[in-house]
């Protein structure tokens, strides 16, 4: 490989990609606290998880398999149901609020 091609390859490998996702407030808070207690950023922890997965780490791949199984069994739907129930509670509170204009 020529020096120019090596430089381009190294540059491509070192480039960062941006990933955006959302999580519930309680999960975010718990994750942030766990990282902070260890003087780690959430970014570096997520990057390490992703790195272990991309390297074929057995433990991380088992975690992916477990998540996949839970999704297939509908456990994910139960989590969404809880969010829907919370939203329903807020709707009821808004409807019953004494501050509401009728």
VENFEN-V396030 format. One record per backbone hydrogen bond with DSSP energy under -1.0 kcal/mol. CO is the residue of the C=O (numbers start at 1). NH is the residue of the N-H. Records with the same first field share a line. If there is no record, write none. Layout:
CO->NH ; NH
This chain:
2->6
3->7
4->8
5->9
6->10
7->11
8->12
9->13
10->14
24->28
25->29
26->30
27->31
28->32
29->33
30->34
31->35
32->36
33->37
35->38 ; 40
36->39
41->45
42->46
43->47
44->48
45->49
46->50
47->51
48->52
49->53
50->54
51->55
52->57
53->56
57->61
58->62
59->63
60->64
61->65
62->66
63->67
64->68
65->69
66->70
67->71
68->72
69->73
70->75
74->78
75->79
76->80
77->81
78->82
79->83
80->84
81->85
82->86
83->87
84->88
85->89
86->90
87->91
88->92
89->93
90->94
91->95
92->96
97->100
